[in-house]
């Protein structure tokens, strides 16, 4: 019996098998956490699944979503609103909010934790073999104790990423600052929930809008009236001024409204916002198409992220903020594009780093962690990079302006000084071809032949694309769609891309390896929330 007949017999046997027993898979973090819960019941290992969002708000959001067949068509005034504290406001699409009604509970929890861990912290040290992703813990940051949840746990090094469940932020801390979380601190679910401004798309934002948004939140003293408009986390919210009912303070973030003002819509039209301003004695800018209140937008201030560093300390970049010709094609869903401005900025950054090569300092060992921004000597120049893996004597790096993974010795990796030439977004745009619903190595090869690096192309974004990479269509400079050229080539060579024949797996398959590598790139740049490489820029002092 050959292998094809064997596979057919096994498939037939599986269909006739009546066994439906639930089998426990004895590996992975979930299994390890269950074992620890049985062995150490006096500690909390997993937070409760409850939410601090009032239940009636989520129930109304769910009912309206069903009634109007989607959240985009629900009129704003149908949602109830409550006061929420804005705990994290880095960008409008990633917020952390807490109901104001939990202020007293939050204060009581903080007081109890400080007293408890001040007396017993030495006896509650967690062994390194119990530091598992998703485990609940207590963490000390700047002499204050917080409830946390472990995120990224590197095998090498003394640092770890922790998500502060009552603050809504991720922080990199030393492993010896982690303690068991006593079970009496687990009565409350995480105080904050993740949210995003309803209708705000990252594709429509620039630095001015994000800075404006942060200034608005500061001027509101981090307190606003919120409407919950979706029933699952991250919740979509409308953010209103705490003193003026239905005055949406984030209208300037939204895409231009389409349709007649009389049509039922998500946001109050400009005339309504102007009337609210007039009644409340607020001066409106007639040239402002957003309809938002601008009276409470204060002067430009330095970003307050809750971490006080000395003003005279030298600073270094900790991570990069977010991002036409073909730069590189890895597959149908991961294509790198650049334009003249991006290539110019990339060249200027590398020239600046090359001129400073003699003054670059080695990357401190305590900064060797996933997502750390750095500079690396590669191919005769100095390029910007970020750490995406740590080996015993080398580092796996992502060249942030090229989208290329490399391995480099730690001696060739340097700290990245905070200078305007290098404190810029990655000089790449990532796109995905919406016309292809699966990846195929033959089609990738055809695309690479048609579009070698440097080929001028035109990209048209799909209207409703909210994904990263951005979905859309590519065409040659003469207007010929890439989809048409690829499909013609496939037909010419009689390629069957939907062949479902079962083939033996080969781990050393040369055609499969590049596709697997692409997944690593994509996951690193966008799917790990704590890496924040394309989302915001942070500074760290040289106190280490």
C-alpha positions, 0 to 999 in steps of 0.5 A: 500500500503506497502513502496515498492509499494509507492517507485515504484509509486514515481519513476514512477511519477518522470519519467513522470514529465515534469518539468525542472524549475531551482530551487535555493537551498537556503543554502550553501556557494555559496548561501550566497555569492550571497546574500552578492554580492547583499547586498554589491556590493561595495566589491568583494566577488568572484574572476573572473574566468580568468587565468594569464597563456597566452591563447596561451600556454593553447590552444597549450597544448589542441591541442597537447593533442588531437592530441597525445591522451594524454599528456604523448606522446607529444614531449617536443620541441612542447610546447612554453615556457615563464618565470615564477616566482616560488612563492611556491615550497614546493614539486614538485607536489604542486607548485605556479607559476606566469608569469614574465610579471605580475611583474609590475601589481603585484607591482602596486596592492601591492602598492595600497593595502598598501595605501588603507588599511593603511587609511581605515582598521578600517572601513572594519572589516568583521563581523564573520557571513560573514566569509564564505568559498571561500569568497574573502578578504584582510588579514594582515600578518606581517604588509603587506596586501594581497588578500586572499580567506577564506578556513577553517572557524572554529566555535570556536576560533579566527583563520582562514585559508586563501589562499593568491591568489597572493602568492600561500600559505595558512596561519592561521591568526587571524579573526580580521586581515581579512577585506572586499576586495574593488571591485577595487582590483578585476580587476585582477584574482589571479596572481598565478596558481597551477602547478606540475612537469610533470612526477614527482610522489610522490611515487618516491620521498624521502627527498633527492630529495625534498631537491635537488628540493628546492635547484635548485629553490633557485639557479635559483633565483625562476625564470625559463622557463616553458612549460604548458603541460596541459589545466586545473589546476593544470597545468603540467609543464616542468621546464627549466633553464632560460639561457639554452634552453631545459635544464630540471632542474627536470629530477632527479625527473622523473621515469626511462625512458622506451624504446629506446632513439630513440623513441619519448618521453616526456623528452630529453635523457641523451645524449642530456642533456650532450651535452647541458652541454658540449656546455655551459661549464658545467661539467656533472656527468657521474654517474648521470642518471638524465641528469640534470644540477648540476652546479647550485646546491648550498650548503645546506641552511636553507629552505627559506619559506618567514617567518623570525623568530628569530634564538634564539626562541624555536620552535615547530612542526606545522604540520607533513611531508608526508608517511609490516604488516597489522596495520588495515583494515577499508574498501577495499579502506583504509588499513593501513600497517606498517613495522618493521622500522615504528613500531620501529620509532613509539616506539622510538617517544613514548618513547621519549615523555614519558620520557619528559612528565614532561616538555611538555607544554600545547597547547596554545589556539591560536594553537587550529586549524585544522591540528595542530600537538600535543602530547596526553596522550592516553592509558598510553603513549604519542602519536603524533596526529593532531587536526581534530575537536574542541569541546567546552571542548574537541578536536577530534584528529587523532593519526598520527601513527595509523590512529585512531580518538579519542576524548580527553580533552584539558588538555591531549594535549601538544605542540610537541617540534621540536626534531628529534625523533618526527619530522618524517613522520607518520609511516603508509602506506595507500593502496587501493585494486584495484580489488574491485570497491566498498565498501561492509560491508560483504567484509570488514568483510571477509578481517578483518577475513583473515587479523587481525592486525600483519598479514605478507603480500605482497603488489604490487603497481599498475603500473600507480597508482597515487592516495592516498591511493596507489592502488595495490594488496595484497597477503599472504606470501605464494603468495595466492592473497587476492582477490582469498581468498575473492571471494572464501569465498563470493561464499561459503556463497552465498553472493550477493554483488551487490544486488540493493534492496532498504532498509529503511535507518537506521541512527544507523546501526552499519555496516555503521558507521565504513565506514562513519568514514573512509571517515572522516579519508581519507578526513582529511589526504589527501583532505584538502590542508591547513592541509598539514599533510602528505605533509610538516613540518613547525615550529612555534616559541613560540612567542605566 
